[in-house]
Amino acid sequence: MYGAYGGRYVPETLVPALDELEQGYKLALRDPAFAAELEELGSRYVGRPTPLYDAERFASGGRRILLKREDLCHTGAHKINNAVGQALLATRLGKQRIVAETGAGQHGVATATVCARSGLECVVYMGSEDMRRQHPNVERMRLLGAEVQPVEFGTRTLKEATSEAIRDWISNVETTYYLIGSCVGPHPYPAIVRRLQSVIGREARKQALEMVGRLPEAVVACVGGGSNAIGLFAGFVEDHQVRLVGVEAAGAASLAGGRTAVLHGARSSVLADEDGQILDAHSISAGLDYPGVGPEHAFLRDSGRAEYVTATDEEALAAFHRLAETEGILPALEPAHALARALDLDAEVVLVGLSGRGDKDLGEVLAR
């Protein structure tokens, strides 16, 4: 799907489920009722369109920094865009049970939310370390009726949670839909997530033209798995005068420091050793603490259309505090990485994806 990246590297038992999903997705795209329901839910349930905000006090050096406020979505992050769409697909496929993985907890909350709305059974896998540092989201998921399954092996973070969700799906593939949280995994998941999140980029492009009268010189987003970034980039990828800048956590930089390998069903750029063994990732942000990335991001890097840089824990924390103190907005630690690098860019107008709000991260921030 994406040059040398993407594809399906899965057990045979999952091939029929992926074929069923691809066929169901193609049929949904041709069905005006699906598009209408998705738009209706986006407007009346998710809260779209989200605004573009001119962060005048946060910006410096005469530049303008525009924030795409996905933190104002229902559940507090961009993850709901994807969860709503995939829940509709699951229902069309006749599935009554949903499994999902989560790191920062926002995808888990979004999945639990749409399952509660649709009357679907929901099981969310989450590393016990992430459960510790994102405890408010664990309680939110449980209040929404989800079963939160702790994962106790490895780094006890997103990589292991994803592995456990896939194991569950393999064991229950006839009745269960795997609602993946980012633009990763085997085909057609990266394409589905990109399309569902592309609403961010479409809105942001239109809003920038209305607010500034021209396109931004740079568009910046944090990258873990990469769903908020691929959604934002989708609105500008054909505008070659606009720089696309993805910001990874310095300790989880699979694009800046990885190699080509297979992880969770797809070939991409992965943190791995010379033997192909997956390495541990680290970030203060649970949502960026993942050793892989969506295959389209690897393709955009290799083609030169997008550039990928890093930000440290300390830089992200500094950006978090700066936005709080200058604009009265608490960002999630994930987009705080993007905010840190946006301040460095030599550009008059920079558009940043503010992918989520920071309530979930207060424990980590206050402990530093």
Protein Blocks (a to p, Z undefined) as FASTA:
>chain_A
ZZjggcjdddfklmmmmmmmmmmmmmmmmmmklmmmmmmmmmmmnopacdddddfklpgh
hiacddddfklpghhiaklmmmmmmmmmmmmnopabdcdddfklmmmmmmmmmmmmnopa
cdddddfklmmmmmmmmmmmmmnopacdddfehjlpaklmmmmmmmmmmmmmmmpccddf
bfedjdfklmmmmmmmmmmmmmmmmmmmmmnopacfbdcdddfkommmmmmmmmmmmmmm
bccdddddfklcfklmgccddeehiacdddddfkopacddddfblklmccbdcfklmmmm
mnomaccddddfklmmmmmmmmmmmnopacdfklmmmmmmmmmpccfbdcdddfbcfklm
mmmmmmZZ
